[in-house]
Amino acid sequence: MSGAQLTVLIIYFSVLIVMAIYGLHRYHLVYLYTRYKNNVPKPKGEFEVLPRITVQLPLYNEMHVVSRLIDATCGMDYPKDKLEIQVLDDSTDETSALASILVDRYKQQGFDIRYFHRTDREGFKAGALHEGMKRSTSDYIAIFDADFVPPPGLLRTMIHHFTDPQVGMVQSRWGHINRDYSMLTQIQSIMLDGHFVIEHAARNRSGRYFNFNGTAGIWRRRAIVEGGGWQHDTLTEDLDLSYRAQMRGWKFVFLLDLVSPAELPPEMNAFKSQQHRWAKGSIQTMKKILPRVWKADVPMRVKVEAFFHLSANIAYLLMIPLSILMFPSMVIRYNLGWYDLLLIDFPLFAAATLSVSTFYVVCQKEVYANWPSRLRYLPPLMWLGVGLCINNSKAVLEALFNHQTPFARTPKYGIETANDQWKGKKYSGKQDWQPYIELLFGLYFSFAVFFALTTGLYPILPFLLLFQIGFLYTASLSLIQRKEEDVPVLHMPNAD
């Protein structure tokens, strides 16, 4: 064996082992969820007099959904005299005029609702939340992003958990308005279910840190202030503040059975833009927060889980060398006659990939009565997880090398039913070179699949097909859904 061949095998197996460790961590989260699932958080009591709540609605160019958001917020079952609504608008398009009209309309109906417009976007969403908080005197602050439709009883259910003076934040579970719109939205719904049902519930109920998700939750003002306030040196200000507040001793509560419906991105490029921001922000937060967590006086289980939580997107970066070296590693061992060593890949791949199936099967079983019918989306979910590695690796590298980019909002189109259309609407996901790289990887794995078929290397074939289909699916959908940004005529609502 040459030195180059040995180097390829060493790098390949090293990466595969690390990936397997992250896969085993998913099994551990499932174990934690199963063990602590009955530790359902309950409020210590109920407020005799409901406290005043400020609801913040941060906006940036949300013309398709702003009406839905403000209508739902003003329709919440909470006393008008105890509810302050702040529309925090950084928009540069028709959204500003529309939001202003809606605010005036509800103000005339007796709502304490105010409209704030910024032109500089300093600090992006974190800056808007910070400015809004300075203009409010409420002890409790709820936040809803533009794609959410808060249900009427949400605030009444959540607020009583703050009768415990140690509780600093309460988070509800995200629901999915347009889950049945397409295969892509079905896949996203399962991915988010896994994050909330398994990750959040396991971490929260087992005494580990979990995070506010930027929306559909309520903060105690003191927890925000003592945690250091909203900071905008990362793209995930919610994750950053969550760790800082919990390290100050504040308790967080996750309500698994309380659902806040939201719109999922209906097209691939918008989804990839969202994933890029989340991946980059999490690594930025890892660099900023993880050293503090390791120095903090908290149990080791909290530190270990924080490491896996904050560094999880590193796995996408590792998938690049894994993808490149998988085929030459296979060829090297085949040419050397080491057929038995090809079987070593199977248990490592099983730990790295089959853990994903287990993770998502459990989460679907926990929240859906018809969960067996949803298992047909698991293979596409696996494909998408592979296909995202180019997009998310770019995000990870930008974070690691301190490449600064602005806060890129996820386009929202007001999609709720199968008859709704996002095509031709204003806003779209960014288009760049990534789909072409994904396409090249897909063709590369197509050749690897052909080699495996012709040489009889059938045990490794399922994993080669996973990567082949994953890259081709993500690339093709990204390219097919490219479109011109046709701007529709906006029909402004009557202010009367």
Sequence and secondary structure as in RCSB ss.txt:
>XXXX:A:sequence
MSGAQLTVLIIYFSVLIVMAIYGLHRYHLVYLYTRYKNNVPKPKGEFEVLPRITVQLPLYNEMHVVSRLIDATCG
MDYPKDKLEIQVLDDSTDETSALASILVDRYKQQGFDIRYFHRTDREGFKAGALHEGMKRSTSDYIAIFDADFVP
PPGLLRTMIHHFTDPQVGMVQSRWGHINRDYSMLTQIQSIMLDGHFVIEHAARNRSGRYFNFNGTAGIWRRRAIV
EGGGWQHDTLTEDLDLSYRAQMRGWKFVFLLDLVSPAELPPEMNAFKSQQHRWAKGSIQTMKKILPRVWKADVPM
RVKVEAFFHLSANIAYLLMIPLSILMFPSMVIRYNLGWYDLLLIDFPLFAAATLSVSTFYVVCQKEVYANWPSRL
RYLPPLMWLGVGLCINNSKAVLEALFNHQTPFARTPKYGIETANDQWKGKKYSGKQDWQPYIELLFGLYFSFAVF
FALTTGLYPILPFLLLFQIGFLYTASLSLIQRKEEDVPVLHMPNAD
>XXXX:A:secstr
  HHHHHHHHHHHHHHHHHHHHHHHHHHHHHHHHHHTT     S   SS   EEEEEEESS TTTHHHHHHHHHT
SSS GGGEEEEEEE  SSTHHHHHHHHHHHHHHTT EEEEEE SS TTHHHHHHHHHHHT   SEEEE  TTB  
 TTHHHHHHGGGGSTTEEEEEEEEEETTGGG HHHHHHHHHHHIIIIIIIHHHHHTT      SSSEEEEHHHHH
HTT    SSS HHHHHHHHHHHTT EEEEEEEEEEEE    SHHHHHHHHHHHHHHHHHHHHHHHHHHHHSSS H
HHHHHHHHHHHTTHHHHHHHHHHHHHHHHHHHHHHTT TGGGGGHHHHHIIIIIHHHHHHHHHHHHH TTHHHHG
GGHHHHHHHHHHTHHHHHHHHHHHHTT              STT   TTSS      SHHHHHHHHHHHHHHHHH
HHHHHT GGGHHHHHHHHHHHHHHHHHHHHT               
